[in-house]
Amino acid sequence: MKINSCETHINRALDEFVAKEETFPSMEPITNEEKLSTTCDYCDTLAVYLVTNT
């Protein structure tokens, strides 16, 4: 599972990940190259974090 998140929705992304996967995720910053085209999964703002288990 991967969730792209902005600063505003990071808590929601972490909560949703833990609820679905029942494990704690890793939270990685999105690189500058990816920031140009990656939006938050909850709104249209540019994503800052990738919440994932890989």
N, C-alpha and C positions, 0 to 999 in steps of 0.2 A: 504494500500500500504506500502510495506517495501523495502528499498533500502540499501544494504550493500555498504559502501564506504571506500576507502583508503583516506589518507591525500590529495593526488593529485586531486581526483575527488569529493571532498565534495561539492564544489560550484556547480558543474554540477548536483549532486544528489539533492541538495536543490532547484535549479532552476527547474529541471524536476518535482519534487514533487509538488511545488507550481503551476506550469503550469497545471498539470493533476488534482490535488485535489482542487485547488483554496482555499487553507487554509495553514497556516504556520505549518510546521511539528515540531516534537520534534526530537532532535539529541542526541542520547544516545551513550556513549562509549561501545564498545563491550568488554565483560568480557575476562579475560585471557584464560579461558577454551575454549571459542568460537573462539578466535583468531587463534587457531591452525588449524581450519578446515574451516573458513569462508573467502572467497575471495571477493574482490571488484566486483560489478556487471558490471563494465566498463573495468576492466583489470584483470590480474592474481595475483596481489599483495594482501597480506593479508588485510582484512578490519579492519578499526579502529573504524568506526561509523556505527550505525544503524539509518537511517532516517525513521521515521514512524509517524503515526497519532494515535497510540494506547498507 
